[in-house]
Amino acid sequence: MKKTVIITGGAQRLGLAIAEKLNADGYQVIITYRTPRTSLSLIEEKGIRCVQADFSSDQGVGGFIDWIHSNVHSLRAIIHNASDWIGESADAEPAQIFSRMMQIHASAPYQINLAIQDLLTNSEEVADIIHMTDYVQDKGSKKHIAYAASKAALQNLTLSFSTKYAPKVKVNSIAPALVMFNEHDSQEYKQKALKKSLLETCPGAKEAVAAVDYLLNSEYITGRTIHLDGGRHLK
Protein backbone atom coordinates (compact mmCIF):
# COMPACT_ATOMS: atom_id res chain seq x y z
CA MET A 1 0.00 0.00 0.00
CA LYS A 2 1.26 3.48 -0.87
CA LYS A 3 2.25 5.78 1.98
CA THR A 4 0.20 8.96 2.11
CA VAL A 5 1.60 12.48 2.18
CA ILE A 6 -0.51 15.64 2.45
CA ILE A 7 0.81 18.94 1.08
CA THR A 8 -1.26 22.01 1.82
CA GLY A 9 -1.08 24.67 -0.88
CA GLY A 10 0.33 22.17 -3.36
CA ALA A 11 -1.13 23.38 -6.65
CA GLN A 12 1.70 25.68 -7.72
CA ARG A 13 5.34 26.68 -7.32
CA LEU A 14 7.23 24.93 -4.49
CA GLY A 15 4.24 22.92 -3.31
CA LEU A 16 3.58 21.52 -6.76
CA ALA A 17 7.23 20.65 -7.36
CA ILE A 18 7.35 18.76 -4.07
CA ALA A 19 4.06 17.00 -4.85
CA GLU A 20 5.24 15.87 -8.26
CA LYS A 21 8.53 14.53 -6.87
CA LEU A 22 6.86 12.59 -4.06
CA ASN A 23 4.26 11.25 -6.48
CA ALA A 24 7.05 10.04 -8.77
CA ASP A 25 8.71 8.41 -5.74
CA GLY A 26 5.61 6.27 -5.18
CA TYR A 27 3.78 8.14 -2.43
CA GLN A 28 0.05 8.69 -2.50
CA VAL A 29 0.05 12.49 -2.58
CA ILE A 30 -2.88 14.66 -1.52
CA ILE A 31 -2.67 18.40 -2.09
CA THR A 32 -4.96 21.22 -1.07
CA TYR A 33 -5.74 24.26 -3.16
CA ARG A 34 -7.67 27.40 -2.34
CA THR A 35 -8.63 28.64 -5.81
CA PRO A 36 -9.77 26.33 -8.63
CA ARG A 37 -7.51 26.42 -11.67
CA THR A 38 -7.42 24.59 -15.00
CA SER A 39 -4.06 22.98 -14.17
CA LEU A 40 -5.67 20.86 -11.47
CA SER A 41 -6.94 18.34 -14.02
CA LEU A 42 -3.37 17.82 -15.25
CA ILE A 43 -2.19 17.32 -11.69
CA GLU A 44 -4.92 14.75 -11.02
CA GLU A 45 -4.01 12.88 -14.20
CA LYS A 46 -0.65 12.15 -12.59
CA GLY A 47 -2.40 10.44 -9.68
CA ILE A 48 -2.23 13.34 -7.23
CA ARG A 49 -5.47 13.92 -5.34
CA CYS A 50 -6.61 17.55 -5.15
CA VAL A 51 -8.85 18.81 -2.34
CA GLN A 52 -10.20 22.34 -2.08
CA ALA A 53 -9.60 23.95 1.32
CA ASP A 54 -9.49 27.54 2.54
CA PHE A 55 -7.46 27.95 5.72
CA SER A 56 -8.33 31.61 6.22
CA SER A 57 -11.16 30.64 8.61
CA ASP A 58 -11.58 28.07 11.38
CA GLN A 59 -14.55 26.71 9.46
CA GLY A 60 -12.33 26.00 6.48
CA VAL A 61 -9.69 24.37 8.66
CA GLY A 62 -12.28 22.27 10.44
CA GLY A 63 -13.79 21.16 7.15
CA PHE A 64 -10.43 19.91 5.93
CA ILE A 65 -9.77 18.11 9.21
CA ASP A 66 -13.12 16.34 8.81
CA TRP A 67 -12.16 15.40 5.26
CA ILE A 68 -8.88 13.92 6.45
CA HIS A 69 -10.56 11.78 9.09
CA SER A 70 -13.07 10.51 6.52
CA ASN A 71 -10.54 9.69 3.80
CA VAL A 72 -7.13 9.00 5.36
CA HIS A 73 -6.26 6.13 7.71
CA SER A 74 -2.52 6.61 8.10
CA LEU A 75 -0.14 9.44 7.26
CA ARG A 76 3.54 9.22 6.42
CA ALA A 77 3.89 13.01 6.39
CA ILE A 78 2.16 16.35 6.18
CA ILE A 79 3.87 19.39 4.64
CA HIS A 80 2.33 22.71 5.64
CA ASN A 81 2.95 24.88 2.58
CA ALA A 82 -0.33 26.84 2.29
CA SER A 83 0.49 30.53 2.41
CA ASP A 84 -0.64 34.06 1.71
CA TRP A 85 1.47 37.18 1.31
CA ILE A 86 -0.07 40.48 2.36
CA GLY A 87 1.94 43.56 3.15
CA GLU A 88 1.06 46.53 5.31
CA SER A 89 -0.44 49.48 3.44
CA ALA A 90 -2.51 52.60 4.09
CA ASP A 91 -5.53 50.91 2.50
CA ALA A 92 -5.42 47.78 4.66
CA GLU A 93 -6.72 47.32 8.18
CA PRO A 94 -3.77 46.17 10.35
CA ALA A 95 -5.87 43.94 12.61
CA GLN A 96 -7.32 42.10 9.62
CA ILE A 97 -3.91 41.59 8.03
CA PHE A 98 -2.42 40.25 11.25
CA SER A 99 -5.38 37.97 11.90
CA ARG A 100 -5.31 36.52 8.38
CA MET A 101 -1.55 35.90 8.39
CA MET A 102 -1.69 34.19 11.77
CA GLN A 103 -4.74 32.17 10.81
CA ILE A 104 -3.23 30.74 7.63
CA HIS A 105 0.39 30.33 8.69
CA ALA A 106 0.08 29.40 12.37
CA SER A 107 -3.45 28.59 13.53
CA ALA A 108 -4.29 26.26 10.64
CA PRO A 109 -1.13 24.10 11.00
CA TYR A 110 -1.58 24.13 14.79
CA GLN A 111 -5.14 22.85 14.58
CA ILE A 112 -4.37 20.28 11.89
CA ASN A 113 -1.31 18.90 13.68
CA LEU A 114 -3.30 18.36 16.86
CA ALA A 115 -6.13 16.69 14.98
CA ILE A 116 -4.02 14.18 13.04
CA GLN A 117 -1.69 12.90 15.75
CA ASP A 118 -3.18 9.40 15.62
CA LEU A 119 -2.86 9.24 11.83
CA LEU A 120 0.82 10.13 12.04
CA THR A 121 1.60 7.72 14.86
CA ASN A 122 -0.27 4.93 13.01
CA SER A 123 2.39 5.04 10.30
CA GLU A 124 4.55 1.91 10.08
CA GLU A 125 7.66 4.09 10.32
CA VAL A 126 8.56 7.38 11.91
CA ALA A 127 6.32 10.05 10.38
CA ASP A 128 7.08 13.68 9.51
CA ILE A 129 5.58 17.13 9.91
CA ILE A 130 7.32 19.76 7.79
CA HIS A 131 6.52 23.45 8.17
CA MET A 132 7.40 25.68 5.21
CA THR A 133 8.41 28.90 6.92
CA ASP A 134 10.46 31.81 5.50
CA TYR A 135 13.82 33.53 5.73
CA VAL A 136 12.10 36.54 7.31
CA GLN A 137 11.16 34.53 10.41
CA ASP A 138 14.56 35.49 11.86
CA LYS A 139 15.13 38.87 10.23
CA GLY A 140 11.68 40.46 10.17
CA SER A 141 10.34 42.65 7.36
CA LYS A 142 9.52 46.34 7.15
CA LYS A 143 6.90 45.82 4.43
CA HIS A 144 5.43 42.48 5.55
CA ILE A 145 5.46 42.72 9.34
CA ALA A 146 2.47 40.48 10.04
CA TYR A 147 3.61 37.92 7.48
CA ALA A 148 7.06 37.69 9.07
CA ALA A 149 5.56 37.37 12.56
CA SER A 150 3.24 34.57 11.45
CA LYS A 151 6.11 32.61 9.87
CA ALA A 152 8.08 33.01 13.10
CA ALA A 153 5.08 31.60 14.96
CA LEU A 154 5.05 28.62 12.59
CA GLN A 155 8.75 28.03 13.24
CA ASN A 156 8.05 28.06 16.98
CA LEU A 157 5.35 25.42 16.48
CA THR A 158 8.13 23.24 15.09
CA LEU A 159 9.84 23.30 18.48
CA SER A 160 6.70 22.47 20.44
CA PHE A 161 5.38 19.71 18.21
CA SER A 162 8.78 18.06 17.83
CA THR A 163 8.84 17.64 21.61
CA LYS A 164 5.19 16.66 21.91
CA TYR A 165 5.20 13.99 19.19
CA ALA A 166 8.65 12.45 19.69
CA PRO A 167 9.80 9.77 19.11
CA LYS A 168 7.08 8.68 16.63
CA VAL A 169 7.02 11.90 14.58
CA LYS A 170 9.86 14.15 13.40
CA VAL A 171 8.91 17.83 13.10
CA ASN A 172 11.08 20.29 11.17
CA SER A 173 10.93 23.54 9.21
CA ILE A 174 12.25 24.61 5.82
CA ALA A 175 12.90 28.36 5.57
CA PRO A 176 13.46 29.54 1.98
CA ALA A 177 14.62 32.98 0.98
CA LEU A 178 14.62 33.66 -2.77
CA VAL A 179 14.46 30.30 -4.55
CA MET A 180 12.02 31.12 -7.38
CA PHE A 181 11.22 34.25 -9.38
CA ASN A 182 7.72 35.18 -10.53
CA GLU A 183 6.92 35.40 -14.24
CA HIS A 184 6.38 39.17 -14.10
CA ASP A 185 9.65 39.98 -12.29
CA SER A 186 11.80 42.41 -14.26
CA GLN A 187 15.46 41.83 -15.08
CA GLU A 188 16.34 44.83 -12.94
CA TYR A 189 14.56 43.31 -9.96
CA LYS A 190 16.16 39.90 -10.54
CA GLN A 191 19.68 41.32 -10.62
CA LYS A 192 19.08 43.33 -7.47
CA ALA A 193 17.55 40.34 -5.68
CA LEU A 194 20.40 38.00 -6.60
CA LYS A 195 22.90 40.35 -4.96
CA LYS A 196 21.22 39.80 -1.58
CA SER A 197 22.81 36.36 -1.12
CA LEU A 198 26.44 35.27 -1.04
CA LEU A 199 25.88 32.70 -3.79
CA GLU A 200 24.03 35.21 -6.05
CA THR A 201 21.76 32.58 -7.58
CA CYS A 202 18.08 31.65 -7.70
CA PRO A 203 18.16 27.85 -7.66
CA GLY A 204 14.52 27.04 -8.35
CA ALA A 205 12.18 24.59 -6.65
CA LYS A 206 14.73 21.77 -6.68
CA GLU A 207 16.33 23.09 -3.48
CA ALA A 208 13.05 22.80 -1.56
CA VAL A 209 12.40 19.39 -3.12
CA ALA A 210 15.84 18.20 -2.00
CA ALA A 211 15.28 19.54 1.53
CA VAL A 212 11.98 17.69 1.84
CA ASP A 213 13.60 14.50 0.54
CA TYR A 214 16.39 14.84 3.10
CA LEU A 215 14.00 15.32 6.02
CA LEU A 216 11.77 12.42 5.02
CA ASN A 217 14.77 10.09 4.82
CA SER A 218 16.63 11.34 7.87
CA GLU A 219 16.48 9.28 11.05
CA TYR A 220 18.10 11.83 13.34
CA ILE A 221 16.84 15.36 12.82
CA THR A 222 13.86 16.94 14.55
CA GLY A 223 13.00 20.36 15.92
CA ARG A 224 15.31 22.00 13.38
CA THR A 225 15.10 24.48 10.51
CA ILE A 226 16.79 24.01 7.14
CA HIS A 227 17.66 27.47 5.79
CA LEU A 228 17.58 27.79 2.00
CA ASP A 229 19.05 31.27 1.67
CA GLY A 230 22.33 31.07 -0.24
CA GLY A 231 24.18 32.68 2.65
CA ARG A 232 21.86 35.65 2.70
CA HIS A 233 22.08 35.87 6.47
CA LEU A 234 25.76 36.85 6.15
CA LYS A 235 25.26 39.80 3.77
Secondary structure, DSSP 8 states (H G I E B T S, - for coil): ---EEEEET-SSHHHHHHHHHHHHTT-EEEEEESS--THHHHHHHTT-EEEE--TTSHHHHHHHHHHHHHH-S--SEEEE---------TTS-HHHHHHHHHIIIIIHHHHHHHHTHHHHHTSSS-EEEEEE--THHHH--SS-HHHHHHHHHHHHHHHHHHHHHTTTEEEEEEEESS----TT--HHHHHHHHTTSSS-----THHHHHHHHHHHH-SS--S-EEEESTTGGG-
